[in-house]
Amino acid sequence: VQLQASGGGLVQAGDSLRLSCVASGSTLSSAFMTWYRQAPGKSREFLAVIIASGHTNYADSMKGRATISRDSAGNTVYLQMSSLTPTDTAVYYCSAIVDGVQYWGQGTLVTVSS
């Protein structure tokens, strides 16, 4: 499984952003798909998860301003974020758990200016 995250960039505080994660090598329809982020000098932080049934769960920091979703083909997962603040500045990673093995994408940098 290879994961390619994209959609990061420089945005202003208060903006919205949608990140994408495209999988190759395997369909993600049965996988647990998650988004994490890692800010400078901090450990990697869980943000959101979507499972095969479509059930989702979010970290407290994302509740109410993020939506994780996946396309019908099961190969692309999205993280829609709103009301971004400078504290959201981080490298964002997608991850897939397939048959008990966790795979990571390379990350996409989100920078939020004040």
C-alpha positions as CSV (number, residue, x, y, z in Angstrom):
1,V,0.0,0.0,0.0
2,Q,1.3,3.4,-1.0
3,L,-0.3,6.5,0.3
4,Q,0.1,10.0,-1.2
5,A,-1.2,12.9,0.8
6,S,-1.7,16.3,-0.8
7,G,-3.6,19.5,-0.4
8,G,-1.4,21.3,2.1
9,G,-0.1,24.8,1.7
10,L,-0.1,28.2,3.2
11,V,-3.4,29.5,4.4
12,Q,-4.7,32.4,6.6
13,A,-6.2,31.9,10.0
14,G,-9.9,31.2,9.6
15,D,-9.5,29.5,6.3
16,S,-10.6,26.1,5.3
17,L,-8.6,23.4,3.7
18,R,-9.2,19.9,2.3
19,L,-6.5,17.3,2.4
20,S,-6.5,14.3,0.2
21,C,-4.9,10.9,0.5
22,V,-4.7,8.6,-2.5
23,A,-3.9,5.0,-2.1
24,S,-2.2,2.8,-4.7
25,G,-1.5,-0.9,-4.5
26,S,-4.7,-1.8,-2.7
27,T,-8.2,-0.6,-2.2
28,L,-8.9,1.1,1.1
29,S,-12.5,0.1,1.3
30,S,-12.0,-2.3,4.1
31,A,-9.2,-0.4,5.8
32,F,-9.1,1.9,8.9
33,M,-8.1,5.2,7.5
34,T,-6.7,7.9,9.8
35,W,-5.2,11.3,9.7
36,Y,-2.5,12.5,12.0
37,R,-0.4,15.6,12.3
38,Q,3.0,16.5,13.7
39,A,3.8,20.0,14.6
40,P,7.4,21.2,15.0
41,G,8.9,19.8,18.2
42,K,5.8,17.8,19.1
43,S,4.9,14.2,18.8
44,R,2.5,12.9,16.2
45,E,-1.1,13.6,17.1
46,F,-4.2,11.6,16.0
47,L,-6.9,13.7,14.3
48,A,-9.6,11.5,12.8
49,V,-10.4,8.0,11.7
50,I,-12.9,6.4,9.3
51,I,-13.6,2.7,9.2
52,A,-15.1,0.5,6.5
53,S,-18.7,1.0,7.7
54,G,-18.2,4.8,7.4
55,H,-18.2,5.4,11.1
56,T,-15.9,8.2,12.1
57,N,-14.3,9.5,15.2
58,Y,-12.3,12.7,15.9
59,A,-9.8,14.0,18.3
60,D,-11.2,16.8,20.5
61,S,-9.0,19.3,18.7
62,M,-10.9,18.5,15.5
63,K,-14.4,18.0,16.7
64,G,-16.8,20.4,15.0
65,R,-14.3,21.7,12.5
66,A,-13.1,18.7,10.6
67,T,-14.7,16.0,8.5
68,I,-13.1,12.8,7.4
69,S,-14.6,11.1,4.4
70,R,-13.7,8.6,1.6
71,D,-14.8,8.2,-1.9
72,S,-17.0,5.4,-3.1
73,A,-14.1,3.6,-4.8
74,G,-12.3,3.4,-1.4
75,N,-9.0,4.7,-2.8
76,T,-9.1,8.3,-1.6
77,V,-9.7,9.7,1.9
78,Y,-10.2,13.3,2.6
79,L,-9.9,15.6,5.6
80,Q,-11.9,18.8,5.4
81,M,-10.8,21.3,8.0
82,S,-12.2,24.7,8.8
83,S,-11.5,27.6,11.1
84,L,-7.8,27.0,10.9
85,T,-5.5,28.7,13.4
86,P,-1.7,29.0,13.6
87,T,-1.8,26.1,16.1
88,D,-2.9,23.9,13.2
89,T,0.4,24.4,11.5
90,A,1.9,20.9,11.1
91,V,2.8,18.1,8.7
92,Y,-0.4,16.1,8.1
93,Y,-0.1,12.4,7.5
94,C,-2.6,9.8,6.3
95,S,-2.4,6.3,7.5
96,A,-4.1,3.0,6.5
97,I,-4.4,-0.1,8.6
98,V,-4.8,-3.1,6.2
99,D,-4.8,-6.6,7.5
100,G,-3.2,-5.5,10.7
101,V,-0.4,-3.6,9.1
102,Q,-0.2,0.2,9.3
103,Y,1.0,2.1,6.4
104,W,1.9,5.8,6.3
105,G,2.0,8.5,3.6
106,Q,4.8,11.0,3.3
107,G,2.9,13.9,4.8
108,T,1.7,17.3,3.5
109,L,2.7,20.5,5.2
110,V,-0.1,22.9,6.3
111,T,1.0,26.4,7.4
112,V,-1.5,28.7,8.9
113,S,-0.6,32.4,9.2
114,S,-2.1,34.8,11.6
